[in-house]
Amino acid sequence: MVRVQRLLPAMFAAGCLVASGMPLVAQAQSNPGFTFNWGDGPSGSQQLRYHLDYGTPGFLGDRYWLRLGNQKVAINRINISYPDYFDGTFNAQSIELRTGGSKSNSFFQFRRDPGKLIELAEVTLDRDNRTIDIVPAEVIPAGTEVQVIMSNVRNPRSSGMFYFNARIGSPGDVPLMRYIGTWIISIARP
Protein backbone atom coordinates (compact mmCIF):
# COMPACT_ATOMS: atom_id res chain seq x y z
CA MET A 1 0.00 0.00 0.00
CA VAL A 2 2.89 2.36 0.79
CA ARG A 3 4.39 1.78 -2.67
CA VAL A 4 1.07 2.66 -4.36
CA GLN A 5 0.83 5.92 -2.38
CA ARG A 6 4.36 6.87 -3.53
CA LEU A 7 3.74 5.76 -7.09
CA LEU A 8 0.49 7.74 -7.64
CA PRO A 9 2.05 11.24 -7.33
CA ALA A 10 4.88 10.23 -9.66
CA MET A 11 2.39 8.92 -12.25
CA PHE A 12 0.30 12.08 -11.94
CA ALA A 13 3.37 14.30 -12.49
CA ALA A 14 4.48 12.21 -15.50
CA GLY A 15 0.98 12.41 -17.00
CA CYS A 16 0.92 16.20 -16.64
CA LEU A 17 4.29 16.50 -18.37
CA VAL A 18 3.21 14.31 -21.28
CA ALA A 19 -0.15 16.13 -21.67
CA SER A 20 1.47 19.56 -21.64
CA GLY A 21 3.84 18.56 -24.45
CA MET A 22 1.10 17.30 -26.79
CA PRO A 23 -0.34 19.73 -29.32
CA LEU A 24 -4.08 20.35 -29.18
CA VAL A 25 -6.19 19.76 -32.28
CA ALA A 26 -8.34 22.75 -33.17
CA GLN A 27 -10.93 23.18 -35.88
CA ALA A 28 -10.01 26.16 -38.03
CA GLN A 29 -12.63 28.77 -38.88
CA SER A 30 -15.56 26.82 -37.54
CA ASN A 31 -17.38 30.07 -36.76
CA PRO A 32 -17.31 33.62 -38.04
CA GLY A 33 -16.27 34.81 -34.57
CA PHE A 34 -16.34 38.50 -33.71
CA THR A 35 -16.90 40.93 -36.55
CA PHE A 36 -16.40 44.66 -36.28
CA ASN A 37 -18.15 46.87 -38.84
CA TRP A 38 -17.37 50.37 -39.91
CA GLY A 39 -18.06 52.41 -43.01
CA ASP A 40 -20.43 50.96 -45.59
CA GLY A 41 -20.33 47.33 -44.42
CA PRO A 42 -23.46 45.32 -43.64
CA SER A 43 -25.21 45.91 -40.34
CA GLY A 44 -25.58 43.16 -37.76
CA SER A 45 -29.02 42.14 -39.06
CA GLN A 46 -27.62 41.76 -42.58
CA GLN A 47 -24.78 39.42 -41.60
CA LEU A 48 -25.50 35.84 -42.53
CA ARG A 49 -24.14 32.81 -40.69
CA TYR A 50 -21.58 30.50 -42.24
CA HIS A 51 -19.20 27.68 -41.42
CA LEU A 52 -15.95 26.67 -43.13
CA ASP A 53 -14.52 23.18 -42.71
CA TYR A 54 -10.89 24.40 -42.88
CA GLY A 55 -10.62 28.11 -43.76
CA THR A 56 -6.87 28.25 -44.39
CA PRO A 57 -5.25 30.04 -47.36
CA GLY A 58 -4.68 27.95 -50.48
CA PHE A 59 -6.42 24.89 -49.03
CA LEU A 60 -7.75 22.68 -51.81
CA GLY A 61 -11.02 20.92 -51.10
CA ASP A 62 -12.57 23.19 -48.47
CA ARG A 63 -16.33 23.18 -47.85
CA TYR A 64 -18.41 26.32 -47.23
CA TRP A 65 -21.74 26.06 -45.39
CA LEU A 66 -23.56 29.34 -46.20
CA ARG A 67 -26.87 29.80 -44.37
CA LEU A 68 -29.56 31.99 -45.92
CA GLY A 69 -31.79 31.62 -42.92
CA ASN A 70 -35.56 31.66 -42.84
CA GLN A 71 -36.91 33.83 -45.67
CA LYS A 72 -40.39 35.38 -45.67
CA VAL A 73 -40.82 34.88 -49.42
CA ALA A 74 -40.59 31.88 -51.74
CA ILE A 75 -37.23 31.41 -53.51
CA ASN A 76 -36.77 30.45 -57.16
CA ARG A 77 -33.19 31.71 -57.61
CA ILE A 78 -30.15 32.42 -55.42
CA ASN A 79 -27.37 34.71 -56.56
CA ILE A 80 -24.06 34.98 -54.68
CA SER A 81 -21.47 37.60 -55.59
CA TYR A 82 -17.91 37.64 -54.26
CA PRO A 83 -15.16 40.30 -54.36
CA ASP A 84 -12.57 40.70 -57.10
CA TYR A 85 -9.69 40.09 -54.67
CA PHE A 86 -10.99 36.59 -53.86
CA ASP A 87 -8.70 34.44 -56.04
CA GLY A 88 -10.10 31.08 -54.93
CA THR A 89 -12.10 28.80 -57.21
CA PHE A 90 -15.45 27.03 -57.04
CA ASN A 91 -16.73 23.85 -58.68
CA ALA A 92 -20.27 24.10 -60.12
CA GLN A 93 -20.84 20.33 -59.82
CA SER A 94 -20.06 20.50 -56.06
CA ILE A 95 -22.65 23.15 -55.16
CA GLU A 96 -25.86 22.01 -53.52
CA LEU A 97 -28.86 23.46 -51.72
CA ARG A 98 -30.33 21.98 -48.58
CA THR A 99 -33.31 22.81 -46.39
CA GLY A 100 -33.31 22.52 -42.65
CA GLY A 101 -30.19 21.02 -41.18
CA SER A 102 -28.90 21.22 -37.68
CA LYS A 103 -28.95 24.34 -35.63
CA SER A 104 -25.82 22.90 -34.12
CA ASN A 105 -24.10 24.31 -31.11
CA SER A 106 -21.39 26.65 -32.37
CA PHE A 107 -18.84 25.07 -30.00
CA PHE A 108 -19.49 21.38 -30.70
CA GLN A 109 -19.42 20.85 -34.47
CA PHE A 110 -18.68 17.10 -34.38
CA ARG A 111 -22.00 15.93 -35.83
CA ARG A 112 -23.70 18.05 -38.42
CA ASP A 113 -27.10 17.31 -39.89
CA PRO A 114 -26.83 18.62 -43.46
CA GLY A 115 -30.60 18.73 -43.96
CA LYS A 116 -32.68 17.64 -46.95
CA LEU A 117 -31.13 17.93 -50.40
CA ILE A 118 -32.94 20.16 -52.92
CA GLU A 119 -32.75 19.16 -56.56
CA LEU A 120 -31.16 21.86 -58.73
CA ALA A 121 -32.17 22.88 -62.24
CA GLU A 122 -29.01 24.88 -62.94
CA VAL A 123 -25.81 26.21 -61.35
CA THR A 124 -23.92 28.91 -63.25
CA LEU A 125 -20.47 30.25 -62.34
CA ASP A 126 -19.63 33.58 -63.95
CA ARG A 127 -15.95 34.13 -63.16
CA ASP A 128 -15.80 37.43 -65.08
CA ASN A 129 -18.61 39.02 -63.03
CA ARG A 130 -17.75 36.99 -59.91
CA THR A 131 -21.22 35.56 -59.38
CA ILE A 132 -22.71 32.16 -58.65
CA ASP A 133 -26.31 31.68 -59.81
CA ILE A 134 -28.26 28.74 -58.34
CA VAL A 135 -31.70 27.76 -59.65
CA PRO A 136 -33.63 25.05 -57.76
CA ALA A 137 -35.78 22.62 -59.78
CA GLU A 138 -38.83 23.64 -57.72
CA VAL A 139 -39.68 26.83 -55.86
CA ILE A 140 -38.57 26.76 -52.22
CA PRO A 141 -41.56 27.74 -50.05
CA ALA A 142 -41.48 30.79 -47.79
CA GLY A 143 -40.45 30.14 -44.20
CA THR A 144 -37.96 27.41 -45.10
CA GLU A 145 -34.42 27.36 -43.65
CA VAL A 146 -32.06 27.22 -46.64
CA GLN A 147 -28.32 26.73 -46.84
CA VAL A 148 -25.88 26.63 -49.75
CA ILE A 149 -23.12 24.04 -49.45
CA MET A 150 -20.10 24.53 -51.70
CA SER A 151 -17.66 21.61 -51.68
CA ASN A 152 -14.25 21.35 -53.38
CA VAL A 153 -13.56 25.07 -52.94
CA ARG A 154 -10.00 26.22 -53.38
CA ASN A 155 -9.41 29.00 -50.86
CA PRO A 156 -7.59 32.17 -51.89
CA ARG A 157 -3.79 32.19 -51.68
CA SER A 158 -3.69 34.85 -48.99
CA SER A 159 -5.67 35.37 -45.82
CA GLY A 160 -8.27 38.12 -45.47
CA MET A 161 -11.93 39.01 -45.06
CA PHE A 162 -14.18 38.47 -48.04
CA TYR A 163 -17.72 39.84 -48.42
CA PHE A 164 -20.02 37.35 -50.17
CA ASN A 165 -23.39 39.02 -50.94
CA ALA A 166 -26.60 37.00 -51.20
CA ARG A 167 -29.62 37.88 -53.31
CA ILE A 168 -32.73 35.83 -53.91
CA GLY A 169 -35.37 35.85 -56.61
CA SER A 170 -39.04 35.22 -55.90
CA PRO A 171 -41.63 33.90 -58.34
CA GLY A 172 -43.84 36.59 -59.79
CA ASP A 173 -44.35 38.89 -62.73
CA VAL A 174 -41.22 41.03 -62.19
CA PRO A 175 -38.03 38.97 -61.82
CA LEU A 176 -36.20 41.24 -59.36
CA MET A 177 -33.36 40.01 -57.16
CA ARG A 178 -33.65 41.01 -53.50
CA TYR A 179 -30.57 41.56 -51.29
CA ILE A 180 -30.88 39.51 -48.08
CA GLY A 181 -27.45 39.79 -46.48
CA THR A 182 -23.71 39.25 -46.53
CA TRP A 183 -21.41 36.50 -45.35
CA ILE A 184 -18.21 38.09 -44.04
CA ILE A 185 -15.92 35.13 -44.65
CA SER A 186 -12.58 35.18 -42.88
CA ILE A 187 -9.70 33.10 -44.24
CA ALA A 188 -6.83 33.03 -41.76
CA ARG A 189 -3.46 31.35 -41.43
CA PRO A 190 -3.42 28.61 -38.78
Rosetta blueprint (number, residue, H / E / L):
1 M L
2 V H
3 R H
4 V H
5 Q H
6 R H
7 L H
8 L H
9 P H
10 A H
11 M H
12 F H
13 A H
14 A H
15 G H
16 C H
17 L H
18 V H
19 A H
20 S H
21 G H
22 M L
23 P L
24 L L
25 V L
26 A L
27 Q L
28 A L
29 Q L
30 S L
31 N L
32 P L
33 G L
34 F L
35 T L
36 F L
37 N L
38 W L
39 G L
40 D L
41 G L
42 P L
43 S L
44 G H
45 S H
46 Q H
47 Q E
48 L L
49 R L
50 Y E
51 H E
52 L E
53 D L
54 Y L
55 G L
56 T L
57 P L
58 G L
59 F L
60 L E
61 G E
62 D E
63 R E
64 Y E
65 W E
66 L E
67 R E
68 L E
69 G E
70 N E
71 Q L
72 K L
73 V L
74 A L
75 I E
76 N L
77 R E
78 I E
79 N E
80 I E
81 S E
82 Y L
83 P L
84 D L
85 Y L
86 F L
87 D L
88 G L
89 T E
90 F L
91 N L
92 A H
93 Q H
94 S H
95 I E
96 E E
97 L E
98 R E
99 T E
100 G L
101 G L
102 S L
103 K L
104 S L
105 N L
106 S L
107 F L
108 F L
109 Q L
110 F L
111 R L
112 R L
113 D L
114 P L
115 G L
116 K E
117 L E
118 I E
119 E L
120 L E
121 A E
122 E E
123 V E
124 T E
125 L E
126 D E
127 R L
128 D L
129 N L
130 R L
131 T E
132 I E
133 D E
134 I E
135 V E
136 P E
137 A L
138 E L
139 V L
140 I E
141 P L
142 A L
143 G L
144 T L
145 E E
146 V E
147 Q E
148 V E
149 I E
150 M E
151 S E
152 N E
153 V E
154 R E
155 N L
156 P L
157 R L
158 S L
159 S L
160 G E
161 M E
162 F E
163 Y E
164 F E
165 N E
166 A E
167 R E
168 I E
169 G E
170 S L
171 P L
172 G L
173 D L
174 V L
175 P L
176 L L
177 M E
178 R E
179 Y E
180 I E
181 G E
182 T E
183 W E
184 I E
185 I E
186 S E
187 I E
188 A L
189 R L
190 P L
